C-alpha cells in the first residue's frame, strides 16, 4: 500500500471540477488518485508561502563569512570528494 503524503485525497474523476477540489482542499495539498494509486499531488497556491528575496553578491559573501567557522569542517570534507 502506498503512503499518502497528504491528509486529503481526490480522484481523477473529481478533478473534472477543479474548483470543487480546490474548495475541499482549502489551503492544503491534495493527493490525486487513479484507481487508488497516487498519480499526482495538487498544491493550492495558498499552501505555498512564496517569498521573493533578492540577495546581492555582497549579501551572500557576508552571510558566508558569518557562517565560515561552522561550515569549515564541511568544506574541508568536501574538498576530498
N, C-alpha and C positions, 0 to 999 in steps of 0.2 A: 504494500500500500504506500502510495506517495504521500509525503508530508506537505501539507499546505503551509505557506509562509504568511498567510493572512487569516483573519477570523471570519471573513465574508467570502462567499463564492457565488458565481452566477454561471449559467450555461450559455453556450453559443446561441441558442435559440432566444434567450432573454436579451442577448446583446443586439438583437434586431431593433430593440427600442433602447438605445444607449442612454437616453435621458432618464429613464426609469432606473437603470443600473447605477447611474451616477447619483441619483437621488437616494437610492438604497445605500450606496457606499458612503455618503456623507463626505468626510474628509479622510477616508481610509482606503487602502488598496483593496482590490477585489480579485480573487483568482477566477479566471475564465476556464470553465471545464468543457470538455468534449468527451462524452461517454465516460464520465467520472475520472478523466485524466486531465491534469492541468496542461493547457496549451498556451496560456499567456497570463499576465497579470496586468490589470488596468489600474493605473495610479492617477487619481484625480489631481488636478493642479493644486488644489487646496491641501493635499497631503504632503506636498514638497515645499520646504522652506527654501526658496531661492533668494540668495543674496549675491549681488554682483559687487565685487570689490576689485578695484584695480590697484595693484601694488606696483610701485616703480622698482627699478633695479636696486636703487639705494635702499628702499624698504626691505627688500628680500635679503640683501647683504647685511643690513643691520640686524635683522632677525637671526640670520645665520651666525653672526658674531656673538649675539647674546646666548645662543644655544651651543656654541662650539665646544665647550667643556663636556657637555652631555653627549654630543654627537661624536666626539673624537674617537672613543673606542669602536664605535660602529664603522666610522670611516676607515680606521686602521684595519678592521676586519675585512672590509670590502676591497681594500687595496690588493689583498692576496687572491681575490676571486677572479 
